[in-house]
Amino acid sequence: MKLKSLNNASVLIESRNDFILVDPWLVGSLYQESWSPSVKLKNSNFLKNINKVFISHLHKDHWDSETIKLLDPETEFYIPNLNFNKIIISELHEMGFKNVFMKDISKWQDINESLSFYFVPPLNSGAQDEKFYKGHSNVSPVAIDTGFIFKDKDTKTNHLILCDNSPYDIDFALKHISNIKIDSFWFPFNGYAGDFPLCYDNFTLEEKKGFSYKMSRKRESFLIDLIYKIKPKALIPHSSDFTLNGPREKEFFKVHEEEFIYRNKYAERIQKKTGIPSYALYEEDYIECANKNIKVSINHTKNEFIAPEGRGLTFPQPESKFTIKDDLKVAFENMLLRAKKYNLPLQDTEDWNLIINLKKDFYKLSMLNKDVEKISKTSLEKLEKKLILKIEEKILRCLLEGKIRFDNAQIGCYLNWERFPKNDFNIHLYGLLNFFYK
């Protein structure tokens, strides 16, 4: 059995006659081209051998269409059986792939006579701010990031691969992991795939850096806690590196720390903290397993990270002929209906206002009154709790029409926000935005 890290969360596993690709993203630019692969593959010939693909969750950096188009039409796809993942199935069918299977989480299932897998359920529901890394709920419908355990009978080795599934809930994680000896532990090493604090314009640069610093270390503390409890033989940081394009590409490197951006720097950091061998793997490197042991072969000679290219972003053309206020009203009403349908938590959202700022116009979406109204800047300033989205009309209409998903736009870091009070954050209001469309 062999394992290779290719880009972001993309992992290649060779087991007997199976060539398995986990979370494929090797080619395309995503989120209106705000994300590009952090490495450029030197050789993609292996793609013609792929016969099975595992997808951890809905975000497109884990199932890039441009990469998937390069695969054989008979390729089998395995997707966690969560309701919202039907979106993935629908698109794969549209692309001509028919062997698409939803598999239950928290259950061992066979791949071949030697290899079996286990979908680890989401461990990281909705943690945006540092202080909310504790006490979050793992049953929230916005918790989407599953992970994997791969167990190989031939080599008697086990590999835990978390693809954005950061272990904020250690007790919950151990229910699924503690009964199996982990040989290699693959984990996301930063939380930079999000718009906080980077895109919040009423924070100074120093305030943003301070939040990023605290969040990275709080997040790392949970990671280290899990590492100490499962005691893996090797640590593999992955699933956190991408090249950010667009309006925030330079600020990204000012707000966030280098040792949490580059996997080679983070491998050095986490090894010092845990004393466990840690490896930054690139295309030419691999883990080979045999007789209860793993051997890590490092063949790359430098950090392969590609710097941003200063490219512009692209957006689809909206279609609506209605006024912005009318579209906002319909989307807001539908958001509240979906919240009821999916039993979304709404605790403490009533005193919040979502403000849509288009140039000099302000639209207030009141969580208390459940209505939409255009307000003056003076009225805006009087509101105590407000989450302000400053946005171009074209992008807003694309969001309202569902041409762009809100969570993908947030990940793309091209939306502009302000929040008042600065240090007050309602996780449930933030989660509702994923359901804010017509």
PyMOL commands that set and color helices and strands:
alter all, ss='L'
color gray80, all
select helices_A, chain A and resi 45-49+60-62+65-68+83-94+130-133+170-177+205-230+249-255+258-260+263-274+324-341+377-382+393-400+406-412+427-435
alter helices_A, ss='H'
color red, helices_A
select strands_A, chain A and resi 2-7+10-15+18-22+35-37+52-54+76-80+100-103+108-110+115-120+147-152+157-162+184-187+234-237+242-244+286-290+293-297+353-358+361-366+371-375+386-390+416-420
alter strands_A, ss='S'
color yellow, strands_A
deselect
rebuild
show_as cartoon
